[in-house]
């Protein structure tokens, strides 16, 4: 055998002799992630509080409303008193004296949508 062949065989044997120091299958397939105790306690506390709130809302008696004639409603005499402090010349849109001063209603421009080849050729000839 040549020297190269001997080296290749020795390297192959060294490669096959290498082994994982533990049980690879159980290390890969077993669940390593365990819930920390704090997370479990926190989640259980949150769920218990949410369940208690839902139970309270579902089974608590609704407060009954009885109208009381002694309730007084206080409202300003003139609700526009607050606006009277504003100056009157704050108009953002100029006021027109008559409808004719406004002008006509805007219209969309007319567009010829004839895209045929005959229309283009007739325009080029004239």
C-alpha positions in Angstrom: 0.0 0.0 0.0 1.1 3.5 -0.6 1.8 5.9 2.2 -1.2 8.0 1.2 -3.5 5.0 1.5 -2.2 4.2 5.0 -2.8 7.8 6.1 -6.3 7.8 4.8 -7.2 4.5 6.5 -5.7 5.8 9.8 -7.7 9.0 9.6 -10.9 7.0 8.8 -10.4 4.8 11.9 -9.8 7.9 14.0 -13.0 9.4 12.7 -15.0 6.3 13.4 -13.6 6.0 16.9 -14.9 9.4 17.9 -18.0 9.1 20.0 -20.4 11.4 21.7 -19.7 11.4 25.5 -23.3 10.9 26.5 -26.6 9.5 25.1 -27.1 11.7 22.0 -30.7 10.5 21.3 -32.0 11.2 24.8 -30.2 14.5 24.9 -31.7 15.7 21.7 -35.2 14.2 22.1 -35.9 14.9 25.8 -37.5 18.2 26.7 -34.9 20.3 28.3 -37.0 23.4 28.7 -38.7 23.4 32.1 -40.9 26.1 33.2 -39.4 28.2 36.0 -41.4 28.1 39.2 -41.9 31.9 39.2 -43.5 31.8 35.8 -45.9 29.0 36.8 -46.9 30.8 40.0 -47.4 34.1 38.2 -49.5 32.6 35.4 -51.6 30.7 37.9 -52.1 33.9 40.0 -53.1 35.8 36.9 -55.6 33.2 35.7 -57.1 32.9 39.2 -57.6 36.7 39.3 -59.1 36.8 35.8 -61.5 33.9 36.7 -62.5 35.7 40.0 -63.2 38.9 38.1 -65.3 37.1 35.5 -67.3 35.3 38.2 -67.9 38.5 40.0 -69.1 40.3 36.9 -71.3 37.3 36.0 -73.0 36.8 39.3 -72.9 40.2 41.0 -76.3 41.8 41.2 -76.8 44.8 38.9 -77.4 48.1 40.8 -80.9 49.3 40.4 -81.5 52.8 39.2 -84.4 54.7 40.8 -84.9 58.2 39.4 -84.8 60.8 42.2 -86.9 64.0 41.7 -84.4 65.9 43.9 -81.6 65.8 41.3 -81.0 69.3 40.0 -79.6 69.9 36.5 -77.4 73.0 36.3 -77.1 74.4 32.8 -76.1 77.8 31.6 -79.0 80.1 30.6 -77.4 80.7 27.2 -75.2 77.8 26.0 -73.5 80.2 23.5 -72.1 82.5 26.2 -68.8 80.8 25.9 -68.6 81.6 22.2 -69.4 85.2 22.7 -65.8 85.9 23.7 -64.6 84.9 20.2 -64.1 87.7 17.7 -66.5 87.7 14.8 -64.1 88.2 12.0 -62.6 84.7 12.0 -64.3 83.6 8.9 -62.1 81.3 6.8 -64.4 81.2 3.8 -65.2 84.5 2.2 -68.9 85.2 2.4 -70.8 85.8 -0.9 -73.7 88.2 -1.0 -75.6 86.2 -3.6 -75.5 82.9 -5.4 -74.3 84.4 -8.6 -71.1 85.6 -6.9 -70.2 82.0 -6.1 -69.7 81.2 -9.7 -70.6 78.0 -11.6 -70.4 74.5 -10.4 -67.0 73.0 -11.4 -67.1 70.4 -14.1 -64.7 67.6 -15.2 -62.9 68.4 -18.4 -64.1 66.4 -21.4 -61.6 63.8 -22.6 -61.8 61.9 -25.9 -61.3 58.3 -25.0 -61.2 57.0 -28.6 -58.0 55.1 -28.8 -58.5 53.5 -32.2 -55.9 53.6 -34.9 -58.2 55.3 -37.3 -58.7 58.3 -35.1 -54.9 58.8 -34.8 -54.4 58.4 -38.5 -57.1 60.9 -39.4 -55.6 63.5 -36.9 -52.2 63.1 -38.5 -53.6 63.7 -42.0 -55.3 66.9 -41.2 
